[in-house]
Amino acid sequence: MQDNTLNGISILFLFLLLIPVIISFNPRLSLIFSSAIYLLLSVFLLFSLLFGFTKLSLMLPFSVQLNGLFGLGNAANSDHITYLTSIPYLNFSYLFDSLSLLFGFLIAFLGFIASLYSVNYLYEEHYKNKSLFVILFNGFIISMLFVVFSANGLSFLIFWEIMSILSFFLVLFEYEKEESKKAANLYIIMTHIGTFFIFLLFLYMFTKTGSFSFEAWKRLGISGTLSAAGMLTVFILTLLGFGMKAGIFPLHVWLPKAHPEAPSGVSALMSGIMIKTAIYMMLRFYFEFMKSYGWGFGFTILLIGAMTLIYGVLNAGIQDNIKRLLAYSSMENIGIMLMALGLAMIFYSQGMYLLCAFALMALLFHIMNHALFKGLLFLGSGAIASQTHTKDMNKLGGLIKKMPKVSFIFLIGVLSAATLPPFNGFVSEWMIYQSLLMASSVNVEIIRIFTPIFASVMALAGGLAALAFVKAYGISFLGRARSQGANNAKEPPFLMLASMGILAFLCFLLGIFSFIGLIPINKAVKEITNISIYKNVAISYGSIVTLPKYSMGVISPIGLLLAGIVFIGAIYLFIKIFGNMKTKVFETFACGLENKNVYNVNVNVSDAQLIGQDACEIKSNCSQYSSAGFSQPLRRIFSGLYNIKEHLINEEYKRKYFFPVKNYVFKAGDLFEYFYNSFAEKFLEKISKLRARIQGGVVQTYIAYIVGTLIILLIWFSWFHHTL
């Protein structure tokens, strides 16, 4: 009964997921329906993760009949469904274990939030081809679900490719913009390079097992017959193939280009969960398909994670585009996840399975938390862009007065991303930091030496992340409006606020009651390590204590919240009793230039009148700290890591020598993007020269090619015939 029910329920949900695509001619209705379906699916997957499928046969007995209705032949066991095809080795096999259910739940839940948000957002941005967006959007979410549930290499590649192509079209959705075209082209090139390595990886596994089934690959790992050279091959191909999708250093250049150009609901999905499908497959390979590897593999992942972390956060701090800043922040968080993954691999290789389980719990918890707060921030940036018509922080400011609800919700996302208590980002990163400190107990000298260095890198990155998000919030929401769009901004529609509010509430809830999120994660960790780590992490009175034997400290999110409330209350009472509560109003200080007509603000008097301000007030607004000015110390200290282009342009050429009016132009580029572009230009130049030599336009040369080819073919055929 259980197998048939699982099979039937899967078909039922597949049918329901296709309905939003069928009714895409009405985009608003389609998105409302899809949000309801994804919410239902997320609840179903969470219930399945916590309690298994055994109870579902009593809930949905009618679904058994769906097999006969659709007439699909299959072979199933307790957590697998396989649909056979007539194509050799191609079986559409699906795996519903705790790990895939956890990732499936995150995809479905974030799909629900993004769909709800897009009901209003699609019309706020006045997108053309709304029906096409709905089809691509739902197809993208469905393809991600099939990716994490696939249990066959060939079917996985099919859905992986569908996911990549659909996300490419979503990045290219505003195809009129040149930046969207460039970002989409770079993304599709990079993702297909990664897919090439994944194909080589799967082909290699096929040569070792004679099958594309993940179950066969898992038996290979259990048997331990994979040689050292074989494990190294699998490790490198996995890192290159899936690392490209994750955006690891230095394969990240597509990520800060593609995420800002996609519609905000899509950006939330791409950053919140799509890039983590790569981490999902790394977990499959490093803990199921490979077993007896050395600590060097984990150390390599740890090192790459540290480089990804520090490079991502350094670049996030200097960005002017708010969505580009968030994209680099996602790269930073991928680095944090890789560090946790590397630590888990080190512990696993040394037989320290309890520490391995703790590191895996920290990793999966951070994946969940990042999906929530980064999804919130991308949706918030979309709300800002839809109202101000810009993503440039230098043209924002004063939004806390115009968009107070968005301001409050966005602040929660910022505090979570900056890993400040009592929000969820702090708890999971604290657990990863604890795992890093526990690595000092590993009996490998190199790991003991480098552990303090990696801990320092993580601490530095935490400070730099706080700087980046202080800039993002302060420049965008505080001060005065720097443009007409910012001055005219208003709150977005209800569903946009509601979807962001749900994520903000969960960021707070999982920060205070973290054990709620750890319960389903423990299921996946137990399946990988056979250890129920939840019982080994003492949780009482809102406290989370690390493993008793290795405890590096105690954290109480509820205690931190209460301490914060008491502290803020004490400050308020002190000011109330001893301070001067009279309101004082002062003009923004602008270095004494408010009343002088020598400051270039690029706003004329007519523009000032349009927004109801005089020219002097506009000068004062533009004299505030800019995004570029805020991050200037960071750029100067780490100048060698950036591709910075900055110069002054004379606005009035007639005043070349006497007090010229100048405009400061600043652009922060990615250093590795510059290297890749330089390499591509030189490579294409060499190819062009070679083509010019080969294709010289001389008839005699073409005849020589034909004759030479015939001679080679005759020689090869004669040799082949002789050997037969």
Beta strands, then each sheet from edge to edge (+ up, - down):
strand 1: 74-76
strand 2: 80-83
strand 3: 92-95
strand 4: 539-540
strand 5: 543-545
strand 6: 554-555
strand 7: 642-650
strand 8: 662-670
sheet 1: 1+ 2- 3+
sheet 2: 4+ 5- 6+
sheet 3: 7+ 8-
end
